[in-house]
Amino acid sequence: MNLRKVEVKLSHHGTRKDENGKIRYVPAEYGKGYFHCWDPYKDEEDSFVSAIVELEDGTLRKFDTNDVKFLDKPE
């Protein structure tokens, strides 16, 4: 099985207070990994799809589809 290389958004940008109480802009963080599969979810009120991605450190995480960018094209 060939896994596709992806870039994922690990955290979103925003503002946070630093140790001095000043508000600072914090950029989004990105990481790389390998896409495993889609994970559909549906209940009586909601339905959505998440991506299951294996990060470079070997951990598996779910990501919103908007936070996944494929870095290759399938053959």
Buried (B, 14 or more C-beta within 10 A) or exposed (E): EEEBEBBBBBEEEEEEEEEEEEEEEEEEEEBEBBBBEEEEEEEEEEEEEBBBBBBEEEEEBEBEEEBBEEEEEEE
